[in-house]
Amino acid sequence: MLDDESMTGAYNLSAPEPVTNKEFSKTLGKVLHRPAVAPVPKFAVKAAVREMSEIVTTGVRMVPAA
């Protein structure tokens, strides 16, 4: 997509099947060979990323499309 000049504008890219944050965290932990067992409290996420915390704590239902 980066090299194809006919593709312009914004695109949403995703896997064909969405996963929960819990499933994603577990898989990421396996890939990185790190434990992913303790959930991060919502207040900690808010303190770390402030305005963007809503995206992290509530999620987004995205559909792959142009």
Chimera marker file (.cmm) of the C-alpha trace (Angstrom):
<marker_set name="trace">
<marker id="1" x="0.000" y="0.000" z="0.000" r="1" g="1" b="0" radius="0.5"/>
<marker id="2" x="2.859" y="2.368" z="0.737" r="1" g="1" b="0" radius="0.5"/>
<marker id="3" x="4.298" y="1.975" z="-2.763" r="1" g="1" b="0" radius="0.5"/>
<marker id="4" x="0.984" y="1.925" z="-4.697" r="1" g="1" b="0" radius="0.5"/>
<marker id="5" x="0.178" y="5.515" z="-5.688" r="1" g="1" b="0" radius="0.5"/>
<marker id="6" x="-3.386" y="4.558" z="-6.673" r="1" g="1" b="0" radius="0.5"/>
<marker id="7" x="-4.207" y="3.920" z="-3.013" r="1" g="1" b="0" radius="0.5"/>
<marker id="8" x="-4.824" y="7.252" z="-1.310" r="1" g="1" b="0" radius="0.5"/>
<marker id="9" x="-6.609" y="8.342" z="1.817" r="1" g="1" b="0" radius="0.5"/>
<marker id="10" x="-7.119" y="6.532" z="5.087" r="1" g="1" b="0" radius="0.5"/>
<marker id="11" x="-7.501" y="2.760" z="5.377" r="1" g="1" b="0" radius="0.5"/>
<marker id="12" x="-8.466" y="0.610" z="8.351" r="1" g="1" b="0" radius="0.5"/>
<marker id="13" x="-6.512" y="-2.634" z="8.407" r="1" g="1" b="0" radius="0.5"/>
<marker id="14" x="-7.436" y="-5.503" z="10.661" r="1" g="1" b="0" radius="0.5"/>
<marker id="15" x="-7.495" y="-9.249" z="10.977" r="1" g="1" b="0" radius="0.5"/>
<marker id="16" x="-10.583" y="-10.990" z="9.608" r="1" g="1" b="0" radius="0.5"/>
<marker id="17" x="-11.729" y="-12.022" z="13.103" r="1" g="1" b="0" radius="0.5"/>
<marker id="18" x="-11.609" y="-9.474" z="15.950" r="1" g="1" b="0" radius="0.5"/>
<marker id="19" x="-10.256" y="-10.564" z="19.336" r="1" g="1" b="0" radius="0.5"/>
<marker id="20" x="-10.764" y="-9.257" z="22.844" r="1" g="1" b="0" radius="0.5"/>
<marker id="21" x="-8.077" y="-7.291" z="24.630" r="1" g="1" b="0" radius="0.5"/>
<marker id="22" x="-7.624" y="-10.297" z="26.940" r="1" g="1" b="0" radius="0.5"/>
<marker id="23" x="-6.971" y="-12.623" z="23.985" r="1" g="1" b="0" radius="0.5"/>
<marker id="24" x="-4.630" y="-10.086" z="22.376" r="1" g="1" b="0" radius="0.5"/>
<marker id="25" x="-2.664" y="-9.564" z="25.598" r="1" g="1" b="0" radius="0.5"/>
<marker id="26" x="-2.314" y="-13.307" z="26.151" r="1" g="1" b="0" radius="0.5"/>
<marker id="27" x="-1.028" y="-13.862" z="22.602" r="1" g="1" b="0" radius="0.5"/>
<marker id="28" x="1.313" y="-10.874" z="22.823" r="1" g="1" b="0" radius="0.5"/>
<marker id="29" x="2.727" y="-12.242" z="26.083" r="1" g="1" b="0" radius="0.5"/>
<marker id="30" x="3.397" y="-15.604" z="24.431" r="1" g="1" b="0" radius="0.5"/>
<marker id="31" x="5.079" y="-14.035" z="21.417" r="1" g="1" b="0" radius="0.5"/>
<marker id="32" x="7.266" y="-11.813" z="23.603" r="1" g="1" b="0" radius="0.5"/>
<marker id="33" x="7.897" y="-14.611" z="26.115" r="1" g="1" b="0" radius="0.5"/>
<marker id="34" x="6.538" y="-12.392" z="28.901" r="1" g="1" b="0" radius="0.5"/>
<marker id="35" x="3.748" y="-13.038" z="31.383" r="1" g="1" b="0" radius="0.5"/>
<marker id="36" x="0.445" y="-11.317" z="30.668" r="1" g="1" b="0" radius="0.5"/>
<marker id="37" x="-1.621" y="-12.310" z="33.655" r="1" g="1" b="0" radius="0.5"/>
<marker id="38" x="-2.361" y="-9.144" z="35.619" r="1" g="1" b="0" radius="0.5"/>
<marker id="39" x="-4.858" y="-6.675" z="34.146" r="1" g="1" b="0" radius="0.5"/>
<marker id="40" x="-3.944" y="-3.007" z="34.270" r="1" g="1" b="0" radius="0.5"/>
<marker id="41" x="-6.438" y="-0.970" z="36.335" r="1" g="1" b="0" radius="0.5"/>
<marker id="42" x="-8.429" y="1.645" z="34.418" r="1" g="1" b="0" radius="0.5"/>
<marker id="43" x="-7.123" y="4.474" z="36.634" r="1" g="1" b="0" radius="0.5"/>
<marker id="44" x="-3.519" y="3.507" z="35.749" r="1" g="1" b="0" radius="0.5"/>
<marker id="45" x="-4.286" y="3.666" z="32.026" r="1" g="1" b="0" radius="0.5"/>
<marker id="46" x="-5.949" y="7.071" z="32.508" r="1" g="1" b="0" radius="0.5"/>
<marker id="47" x="-2.913" y="8.343" z="34.393" r="1" g="1" b="0" radius="0.5"/>
<marker id="48" x="-0.546" y="7.098" z="31.692" r="1" g="1" b="0" radius="0.5"/>
<marker id="49" x="-2.284" y="8.166" z="28.490" r="1" g="1" b="0" radius="0.5"/>
<marker id="50" x="-4.920" y="10.652" z="29.701" r="1" g="1" b="0" radius="0.5"/>
<marker id="51" x="-7.257" y="11.565" z="26.808" r="1" g="1" b="0" radius="0.5"/>
<marker id="52" x="-6.412" y="8.438" z="24.824" r="1" g="1" b="0" radius="0.5"/>
<marker id="53" x="-7.429" y="6.211" z="27.740" r="1" g="1" b="0" radius="0.5"/>
<marker id="54" x="-10.990" y="5.946" z="26.400" r="1" g="1" b="0" radius="0.5"/>
<marker id="55" x="-9.712" y="4.158" z="23.293" r="1" g="1" b="0" radius="0.5"/>
<marker id="56" x="-7.702" y="1.723" z="25.378" r="1" g="1" b="0" radius="0.5"/>
<marker id="57" x="-10.330" y="1.061" z="28.052" r="1" g="1" b="0" radius="0.5"/>
<marker id="58" x="-13.444" y="0.868" z="25.891" r="1" g="1" b="0" radius="0.5"/>
<marker id="59" x="-12.092" y="-0.443" z="22.591" r="1" g="1" b="0" radius="0.5"/>
<marker id="60" x="-13.183" y="0.294" z="19.070" r="1" g="1" b="0" radius="0.5"/>
<marker id="61" x="-15.346" y="-1.823" z="16.807" r="1" g="1" b="0" radius="0.5"/>
<marker id="62" x="-13.425" y="-1.361" z="13.554" r="1" g="1" b="0" radius="0.5"/>
<marker id="63" x="-14.308" y="-2.731" z="10.144" r="1" g="1" b="0" radius="0.5"/>
<marker id="64" x="-11.542" y="-3.112" z="7.545" r="1" g="1" b="0" radius="0.5"/>
<marker id="65" x="-12.428" y="-0.637" z="4.786" r="1" g="1" b="0" radius="0.5"/>
<marker id="66" x="-11.166" y="2.312" z="2.789" r="1" g="1" b="0" radius="0.5"/>
<link id1="1" id2="2" r="1" g="1" b="0" radius="0.2"/>
<link id1="2" id2="3" r="1" g="1" b="0" radius="0.2"/>
<link id1="3" id2="4" r="1" g="1" b="0" radius="0.2"/>
<link id1="4" id2="5" r="1" g="1" b="0" radius="0.2"/>
<link id1="5" id2="6" r="1" g="1" b="0" radius="0.2"/>
<link id1="6" id2="7" r="1" g="1" b="0" radius="0.2"/>
<link id1="7" id2="8" r="1" g="1" b="0" radius="0.2"/>
<link id1="8" id2="9" r="1" g="1" b="0" radius="0.2"/>
<link id1="9" id2="10" r="1" g="1" b="0" radius="0.2"/>
<link id1="10" id2="11" r="1" g="1" b="0" radius="0.2"/>
<link id1="11" id2="12" r="1" g="1" b="0" radius="0.2"/>
<link id1="12" id2="13" r="1" g="1" b="0" radius="0.2"/>
<link id1="13" id2="14" r="1" g="1" b="0" radius="0.2"/>
<link id1="14" id2="15" r="1" g="1" b="0" radius="0.2"/>
<link id1="15" id2="16" r="1" g="1" b="0" radius="0.2"/>
<link id1="16" id2="17" r="1" g="1" b="0" radius="0.2"/>
<link id1="17" id2="18" r="1" g="1" b="0" radius="0.2"/>
<link id1="18" id2="19" r="1" g="1" b="0" radius="0.2"/>
<link id1="19" id2="20" r="1" g="1" b="0" radius="0.2"/>
<link id1="20" id2="21" r="1" g="1" b="0" radius="0.2"/>
<link id1="21" id2="22" r="1" g="1" b="0" radius="0.2"/>
<link id1="22" id2="23" r="1" g="1" b="0" radius="0.2"/>
<link id1="23" id2="24" r="1" g="1" b="0" radius="0.2"/>
<link id1="24" id2="25" r="1" g="1" b="0" radius="0.2"/>
<link id1="25" id2="26" r="1" g="1" b="0" radius="0.2"/>
<link id1="26" id2="27" r="1" g="1" b="0" radius="0.2"/>
<link id1="27" id2="28" r="1" g="1" b="0" radius="0.2"/>
<link id1="28" id2="29" r="1" g="1" b="0" radius="0.2"/>
<link id1="29" id2="30" r="1" g="1" b="0" radius="0.2"/>
<link id1="30" id2="31" r="1" g="1" b="0" radius="0.2"/>
<link id1="31" id2="32" r="1" g="1" b="0" radius="0.2"/>
<link id1="32" id2="33" r="1" g="1" b="0" radius="0.2"/>
<link id1="33" id2="34" r="1" g="1" b="0" radius="0.2"/>
<link id1="34" id2="35" r="1" g="1" b="0" radius="0.2"/>
<link id1="35" id2="36" r="1" g="1" b="0" radius="0.2"/>
<link id1="36" id2="37" r="1" g="1" b="0" radius="0.2"/>
<link id1="37" id2="38" r="1" g="1" b="0" radius="0.2"/>
<link id1="38" id2="39" r="1" g="1" b="0" radius="0.2"/>
<link id1="39" id2="40" r="1" g="1" b="0" radius="0.2"/>
<link id1="40" id2="41" r="1" g="1" b="0" radius="0.2"/>
<link id1="41" id2="42" r="1" g="1" b="0" radius="0.2"/>
<link id1="42" id2="43" r="1" g="1" b="0" radius="0.2"/>
<link id1="43" id2="44" r="1" g="1" b="0" radius="0.2"/>
<link id1="44" id2="45" r="1" g="1" b="0" radius="0.2"/>
<link id1="45" id2="46" r="1" g="1" b="0" radius="0.2"/>
<link id1="46" id2="47" r="1" g="1" b="0" radius="0.2"/>
<link id1="47" id2="48" r="1" g="1" b="0" radius="0.2"/>
<link id1="48" id2="49" r="1" g="1" b="0" radius="0.2"/>
<link id1="49" id2="50" r="1" g="1" b="0" radius="0.2"/>
<link id1="50" id2="51" r="1" g="1" b="0" radius="0.2"/>
<link id1="51" id2="52" r="1" g="1" b="0" radius="0.2"/>
<link id1="52" id2="53" r="1" g="1" b="0" radius="0.2"/>
<link id1="53" id2="54" r="1" g="1" b="0" radius="0.2"/>
<link id1="54" id2="55" r="1" g="1" b="0" radius="0.2"/>
<link id1="55" id2="56" r="1" g="1" b="0" radius="0.2"/>
<link id1="56" id2="57" r="1" g="1" b="0" radius="0.2"/>
<link id1="57" id2="58" r="1" g="1" b="0" radius="0.2"/>
<link id1="58" id2="59" r="1" g="1" b="0" radius="0.2"/>
<link id1="59" id2="60" r="1" g="1" b="0" radius="0.2"/>
<link id1="60" id2="61" r="1" g="1" b="0" radius="0.2"/>
<link id1="61" id2="62" r="1" g="1" b="0" radius="0.2"/>
<link id1="62" id2="63" r="1" g="1" b="0" radius="0.2"/>
<link id1="63" id2="64" r="1" g="1" b="0" radius="0.2"/>
<link id1="64" id2="65" r="1" g="1" b="0" radius="0.2"/>
<link id1="65" id2="66" r="1" g="1" b="0" radius="0.2"/>
</marker_set>
